[in-house]
Amino acid sequence: MTAPTPPTPPTPPFRDPRLPLEKRVDDLLSRLTLDERTAFLHQFAPAVERLGVAAFRTGQEALHGVAWMGPATVFPQAVGLGATWNEDLVRRVGEAVSKEARAMRARDERVGLNVWSPTVNLLRHPLWGRNEEGYSEDPRLTSAIATAYTRGLRGDHPVYWRTAPVLKHWLAHNNEADRDTSSSSVRPRVLHEYDLRAFRETVEAGAVAGVMPAYNLVNGRPNHVSPYLAEHLRAWTREELLVCSDAGAPSNLVDSEHYFDTHEEATAAALRAGVDSFTDHGTDSTKIVARVRGALERGLLTETDVDTAVRRQLSVRFRLGEFDPDPAPYAGTADFDTPEHRELAREAAEQAVVLLGNDGVLPLAPDTRIAVVGLLADECKLDWYSGTLIHRSTPLEGLYERFGAARVSFAEGVDRIRLRTGDGRFLHVPPSDGSASGARGAEGALDPALLAGRTDLPPLTTAADGTELALADWGEGVLTLRAPDGRYLSVAEDGFVRASADQPGGWVVQETFRLEPHGNGHLLRHLGTGRPVRVAADGVKVAADDADAEIFEPVVTERGEDAVARVAAGADVVVVVAGNDPHINGRETEDRTTLRLPAHQERLLRAARAAGGRTVLALVSAYPYAVDADAFSAVLWTAHGGQAAGTALARVLAGDVSPAGRLPQTWYADDGDLPDLLDYDVIGGRQTYLYFEGTPLFPFGHGLSYASFGYADLSARVGDGSVRVSFTVTNTGDVTADEVAQLYGRAEEPSVPRPRRELLAHRRLTLAPGATAEVVFEVPLSALAFWDVAHGRWRLEPGPYALLVGASSEDVRLSATVTLDGEPSAPRPVRERGLAAADFDEQSGTEIVDRTRTAGDAVTPAADATGELLYRACDFGPGVTGVTLTVAGEGSAEIALDGVPAAALATDAPTPGPYDYVEIGAPLAAAEGVRDLRIRLRGTLRLAHVGFSG
């Protein structure tokens, strides 16, 4: 007799896709033990085998293609995607990236579906090292492009997500120097009108799964314990957003920022503030788990706090289809390196090219003899957040393909040198056995910072003749040296110098050197280790110190400018391809110091111009430069354009494509036009196109075409809650081309400083010669409002508003004025409410700091300064007789009404700590009616609030 078959256990509710997502999450959460839930708080959440729950990793870089996990389609850098001003294109790029992420995960489970992209930090300052990662200096353009990318990443299924995008980096993060300890002082108007806006509009669009806080502090408080996560971020959507920490940031709260005394306190504070997943200590979760357990034992956390964070992670995992018994809609996606993706990469690279100036030399005639020169002329550079190239196209290769090799000559422009040692011999690159090794990162790595250099090749030696090396100076004396076989000199963990790297790269670049004058020669200092190079019996290696270093004499065999002059002499047009290497002098961890091109590249430009022909400057870079644009027949800019960069540039030069990229940020003419990198007050500092009052080299939104366009028939009609703006655009040229129509607004009679003009809407459209298109924008009136610090809310001011239509922020073709009803300004009700110190109208010499570790702002004089705060239109009603300041620290305050001294106050003694507030008071003279109030602060006083009485 056969034994009866045991009954099939019932399907647990969390695996039933017919149930609402919330019920499925609740069910799975209820089945997890506290230890299992605690373990889920680390980036690498372990499997729970008894429930059939797989391991899960938050975080997969995918900024412009799937990164770090081996070969993938590489699209233009994010700033290049921003330069397209084309949401439809960027959505399609996001869709392709998410499809490749799914396809790659199917064969490599290390590939994650919780993608840490896009970056929506605003490109406020062009010297920021991570300029390449953002889309624009304008919050609306940034939000439009980010929303398009996240929609592509998410997919269009109503329930399931192809990937789950996380926005980076919350908040006000534009400096790499001291990025984990510096504080961005962000006044309320800048916070609401600028920094929050890009995040808010993207989150509200509904395709965002989470946010990553930035390393820095805002107003004295680390972003990883920011109250804005709850106060603003989570108020913008009903979705369960997953907040993932940046790598190592939880430990920074104690180790570098010293904001908390213990890691248990710091971890508890971050979790309560809204951080749900802790990226710390790589794959080792034991430290974070121990800290959470310690916080629970000390009563700093409750199980409810843990459950809230785990619930958010599970919500994302369910939306990705992980717990469905049958494959979710996107589970079988296999699109990878398809012809469509390759074509899309080329289209994106073409649309990212910006024509900055042109005297008619472009497009190039088919029979043009071209000399292409420059350090980037035969390069297809990747950045830290790139995948590994499957296909590759350099400008030289693109021009060969388009014009034919017979019409194109080339000179890289490197200096060719030999390095002579003290005994008269020269550095020598020995031959290798030809063993193949893939490009760095080709195999994929969860943390590419841990990828080691090659040690399988012989180290450098010395020889009588030595080896001629190609030297490129990338600025500030930072050099790369390349062997004749194309490999760069690099230093591996064993300290030996080898010609072993296909490109400079890595978290700590091991391929850069500096020649430092020393005695009768030079030290060759390896910048990755900070140590000089020496010659030893077993090969060339880094020395322990300068005393043990070799003294080298560089012997130049050819100057780069001589090679450029030689090929330029036989050309009709010289195309100089200049710019940056994304791993050197301006990248994550390192800000730039100047807008100028490196001196080496300036030498090449001079040589090209001196040849007497026409010169085209093609800038390929992650950020703006200050160049003498009038010295060239044409100037173009493109970000590093990914795998199709060279083909795209050649097609634009040839006129196969009319350029229509537009600048996503202001190009300043000189370093003197820039504010301090740490000045985050775009209003007071008159920063970006919104407030800059100087003359830019090229304005925001600028870009030329091979066609011309006429604008006409402007109509502006105010309706219920919006302004309907329409106009026509006509292609008056003789080639089909794209135009980017831009609409800006400006308050004509503002009561507070407002932008000179701000982007309200834009549209990229394709027009054949003679074709006309009507463009219609429905602009909500809220887009013209500002943050009223006097009352702590948005306010639309009544009065006239200019509507400006054109081809850039400065190229205005049509304008109209509409008069809007709004809410008139009202004085501050200070008699009833007092003043929050940070709600000033103007300031000088102050910075905003944290009132407490959990919430609130205070204002203090900047280091060694006297600070002043101005509060306009304070309504004292029939009068007050006393003033009370809530302060911490030590110092004094002087109060004036309409410029007349009215009170002076000082602390009797310093408070015990920066968060120990006391009240100090004094009589206040002549305080009645509406007055402007000015407060002068001295010392280390932290002012939180001003109250009035009597």
Secondary structure, 3 states (H helix, E strand, C coil): CCCCCCCCCCCCHHHCCCCCHHHHHHHHHHHCCHHHHHHCCECEECCEHHHCECCEECCEECCCCCCCCCECCCCCCHHHHHHHCCHHHHHHHHHHHHHHHHHHHHHCCCCCCCEECCECCCCCCCCCCCHHHCCCCCHHHHHHHHHHHHHHHHCCCCCCCCCCCEEEEECCCCCCCCCCCCEECCCHHHHHHHHHHHHHHHHHCCCCCEEEECCCEECCEEHHHCCHHHHCHHHCCCCCCEEECCCCHHHHHHHCCCCCCCHHHHHHHHHHHCCCEECCCCCCCHHHHHHHHHHHHCCCCCHHHHHHHHHHHHHHHHHCCCCCCCCCCCCCCCCCCCHHHHHHHHHHHHHCCEEEEECCCCCCCCCCCEEEECCCCCCCCCCCCCCECCCCCCHHHHHHHHHCHHHEEEECCCEEEEEECCCCCEEECCCCCCCCCCCCCCCCCCCHHHCCCCCCCCCCEEECCCCCEEEEECCCCCEEEECCCCCEEEECCCCEEEEEECCCCCCCCCCCEEEEEECCEEEEEECCCCEEEEEECCEEEECCCHHHCCCEEEEEEECHHHHHHHHHCCCCEEEEEEECCCCCCCECCECCCCCCCCHHHHHHHHHHHHCCCEEEEEEECCCCCCCCHHHCCEEEEECCCHHHHHHHHHHHHHCCCCCCCCCCCCECCCHHHCCCCCCCCCCCCCCHHHHCCCCCCECCCCCECCCCEEEEEEEEEECCCEEEEEEEEEECCCCCEEEEEEEEEEECCCCCCCCCCEEEEEEEEEECCCCEEEEEEEEEHHHHCEEECCCCEEECCCEEEEEEEECCCCCEEEEEEEEECCCCCCCECHHHHCEECCCCCEEECEEEEECCCCCCEEEEECCCCCEEEEEEEEECCCCEEEEEEEEECCEEEEEEECCEEEEEEECCCCCCCCCCCEEEEEEEEEECCEEEEEEEEEECCEEEEEEEEC
